[in-house]
Amino acid sequence: MDEKKKTRIASLSLALIALAWGTSYAVIKDTLDIVEPFTLMTIRFIGAILFLSIIYIKKIMRIRLIDLKNGTIIGLTLFGAFFNLVMGIQYTAVSKQSFLVGSFVIMVPFLRWLINKKKPDIYAIIGATFALLGLGLLTLGGIEGINKGDIYSLFCALFFALHMITIEKYCSHSDPITLSIIQFAVTGVIFTFLSYYFESFDFTVIKNAKISVAYLVFVSTIIAFVAQNIIQKYITATSTALILTLESVFGSIFAVYYLNEKMSFTMVFACIIIFLGIVTQETKWNFVKNYRKW
């Protein structure tokens, strides 16, 4: 399979991951009425690692020191993202948080430049700007001032950006499945301690939210994050971030169904702007140039 085809498949797969994560905001918000936040994250990540450990026991037996180092670094950024996500979502609206978390798209090209020494091109900057503008139009209508939930959400965006960059940096040195298992373990263990010390540490409540928890564990965590680790071998962190801005688009569409919200003309227009940002970054408008030549 040629590189262009691999990139197209990777981009489509990322769009499906964005769908899984976009729907998870409302699911988390709804489930927090039943399960405490740290306990929910413990169940999510420990459940994921137990499932993956059963399937990939041979990979676990072959984990190297370099895998532990790389996976731990990625896992710490993943924990930072989800700690701030569950803290923020308790104090702010779902649509508001999805915009603020979506701001990782503007952070990634410049953090990638700082950490991985890979300077963004003009198309990355324009694409990220379009995507951020679209995200703003998608949700800013519901924003009324800044609260502590918004601050948590901005830190969540920062850690998600760092997560994408660290995956790009280390995925070529370790097996993506192995990295997924280690990062889930790091995140799950830290949340277990937080649940023990700051919450009731009651996991029996899972029976009252079985479907939601199963969705978060299998769809939004195992499938989505393992796929991301594999995909980023074929696509840059900047492109990954830009495509994943569709997360907020899908989140808004899902809110129409799940939370009975209305899809306004502004929201539709915002989705179009985000799509233009993705097209700018992914194609650099080469198809227009080729059409003119033809």
Long-range contacts (C-beta under 8 A, 24 or more apart in sequence): 3-234, 6-234, 7-234, 7-235, 9-234, 10-231, 10-234, 10-235, 11-235, 11-239, 11-243, 11-282, 13-227, 13-231, 14-228, 14-231, 14-235, 14-240, 14-243, 14-244, 15-243, 15-246, 16-227, 17-224, 17-227, 17-228, 17-231, 17-244, 18-243, 18-244, 18-245, 18-246, 18-247, 18-249, 18-250, 19-246, 19-247, 19-250, 20-219, 20-220, 20-223, 20-224, 21-220, 21-224, 21-244, 21-247, 21-250, 21-251, 22-98, 22-246, 22-247, 22-248, 22-249, 22-250, 22-251, 22-252, 22-253, 22-254, 23-220, 23-250, 23-251, 23-254, 23-258, 24-215, 24-216, 24-220, 25-89, 25-94, 25-97, 25-98, 25-251, 26-94, 26-251, 26-254, 26-255, 26-258, 26-259, 27-212, 27-215, 27-216, 27-220, 27-258, 28-85, 28-86, 28-89, 28-216, 29-89, 29-94, 30-212, 30-258, 31-209, 31-212, 31-213, 31-216, 32-86, 32-89, 32-90, 34-205, 34-208, 34-209, 35-205, 35-206, 35-208, 35-209, 35-213, 36-195, 36-199, 36-200, 36-202, 36-205, 37-86, 37-87, 37-90, 37-199, 38-86, 38-191, 38-194, 38-195, 38-198, 38-199, 39-195, 39-199, 39-200, 39-201, 39-202, 39-203, 39-205, 40-86, 40-213, 40-216, 41-82, 41-83, 41-86, 41-187, 41-188, 41-191, 41-195, 42-188, 42-191, 42-192, 42-194, 42-195, 42-203, 43-203, 43-206, 43-213, 43-217, 44-188, 44-213, 44-216, 44-217, 44-220, 44-221, 45-184, 45-185, 45-187, 45-188, 45-191, 45-221, 46-188, 46-191, 46-192, 47-213, 47-217, 47-221, 48-184, 48-188, 48-217, 48-218, 48-221, 48-222, 48-225, 49-181, 49-184, 49-185, 49-188, 51-217, 51-218, 51-222, 52-177, 52-180, 52-181, 52-184, 52-222, 52-226, 53-181, 56-177, 56-178, 56-181, 59-175, 59-177, 59-178, 59-181, 60-178, 60-181, 62-178, 63-178, 63-182, 64-174, 66-173, 66-174, 67-174, 67-175, 67-178, 67-179, 67-182, 68-182, 70-170, 70-173, 70-174, 70-179, 70-182, 71-174, 71-178, 71-179, 71-181, 71-182, 71-183, 71-185, 71-186, 72-182, 72-183, 72-186, 73-166, 73-170, 74-163, 74-166, 74-167, 74-170, 74-179, 74-182, 74-183, 75-182, 75-183, 75-184, 75-185, 75-186, 75-187, 76-186, 77-159, 77-160, 77-162, 77-163, 77-166, 78-159, 78-163, 78-183, 78-184, 78-186, 78-187, 78-225, 79-186, 79-187, 79-190, 79-191, 80-155, 80-156, 80-158, 80-159, 80-162, 81-156, 81-159, 81-160, 81-163, 82-156, 82-187, 82-191, 83-191, 83-194, 84-152, 84-153, 84-155, 84-156, 84-159, 85-152, 85-153, 85-156, 87-149, 87-152, 88-149, 88-150, 88-151, 88-152, 88-153, 88-156, 89-149, 89-153, 90-149, 91-147, 91-148, 91-149, 91-150, 91-152, 92-147, 92-149, 92-150, 92-153, 93-142, 94-251, 94-255, 94-259, 95-138, 95-139, 95-142, 95-251, 95-252, 95-255, 95-261, 96-139, 96-142, 96-143, 96-149, 96-150, 96-153, 97-149, 97-150, 97-153, 97-156, 98-135, 98-138, 98-139, 98-247, 98-248, 98-251, 98-252, 99-135, 99-136, 99-138, 99-139, 99-140, 99-143, 99-248, 100-150, 100-153, 100-154, 100-156, 100-157, 101-153, 101-156, 101-157, 101-160, 101-248, 102-131, 102-132, 102-135, 102-157, 102-245, 102-247, 102-248, 103-132, 103-135, 103-154, 103-157, 104-157, 104-158, 104-160, 104-161, 104-164, 104-241, 104-244, 105-131, 105-132, 105-135, 105-241, 105-242, 105-244, 105-245, 106-131, 106-132, 107-157, 107-158, 107-161, 107-241, 108-161, 108-164, 108-165, 108-237, 108-238, 108-240, 108-241, 109-238, 109-241, 111-161, 111-162, 111-165, 112-165, 112-168, 112-236, 112-237, 112-238, 115-165, 115-169, 116-165, 116-168, 116-169, 116-237, 118-236, 120-238, 123-280, 123-281, 123-284, 123-285, 124-238, 124-242, 124-281, 126-277, 126-280, 126-281, 127-242, 127-277, 127-278, 127-279, 127-280, 127-281, 127-282, 128-238, 128-241, 128-242, 128-277, 128-281, 129-277, 130-273, 130-274, 130-276, 130-277, 130-280, 131-242, 131-245, 131-273, 131-274, 131-277, 131-278, 133-273, 133-277, 134-245, 134-270, 134-271, 134-272, 134-273, 134-274, 134-275, 134-276, 134-277, 135-245, 135-248, 135-270, 135-274, 136-270, 137-266, 137-267, 137-269, 137-270, 137-273, 138-248, 138-249, 138-252, 138-266, 138-267, 138-270, 138-271, 138-274, 139-248, 139-252, 141-264, 141-266, 161-241, 164-232, 164-237, 164-240, 164-241, 165-237, 167-228, 167-229, 167-232, 167-237, 168-232, 168-236, 168-237, 168-240, 171-229, 171-232, 171-233, 172-233, 176-226, 176-229, 176-230, 176-233, 177-226, 177-229, 177-230, 179-229, 180-225, 180-226, 180-229, 183-225, 184-221, 184-225, 238-281, 239-281, 239-282, 242-277, 242-278, 242-281, 242-282, 243-278, 243-282, 245-274, 245-277, 245-278, 246-274, 246-278, 248-274, 249-274
